[in-house]
Amino acid sequence: MITKANIIEQPYSGQYEEKVYDVPHQGSSLHWTWIKFEDDNYHEWCGQFRGAQRAVALSSKYNLILLATSDYLFQIDCIRNKVTAFESSDDTQKQYQDLTVTPLGDFILADYFHIEKISDSIHKRELINSPMAMDMITFNRWTENKLLISCQELGVVDSKIELEFDATSDELTIVSRKYNY
């Protein structure tokens, strides 16, 4: 069973056992992302996925890994080491930028403008209500069950907004707003 998944740069040939996880889809880019996996026996191997690297997260609660690249959102089963679902950014018109796992085991995913919560499948998601229109969302750090998030206010280029997402209540609140005019 996969216990770790980390984005790495392209490995040297033969450095790891490698597996290509490509999906047949028209319009895929020429960019690739490499993930180093480790199982519970400390065996390491490398997976190659279509699209430029964005973020990866592992949920031991659901035994799933989500990988966001510029082209796809992949769902990988930790027990079977297989891609069990994917969605194309061409099909969804979303460019995912950040991804994390809550201390409760759910995935939190952001594109440029929205934050979503995913449980045990990329097909089961909830939009997190925001107190404002957001742009350029970045996840910073977890403190217990609270995620600190940075973003800009949509349409206000010189703004810096700090938000806090509470994983127990699924509430997103504004912590601070700064405008540099």
Secondary structure by P-SEA (a helix, b strand, c coil): cccbbbbbccccccccccccccccccccccbbbbbbbbccccccbbbbbcccccbbbbbccccbbbbbccccbbbbccccccccccccccccccccccccccccbbbbbbcccbbbbbcccccbbbbbbbcccccccccccccccbbbbbbcccccccbbbbbbbbccccbbbbccccccc
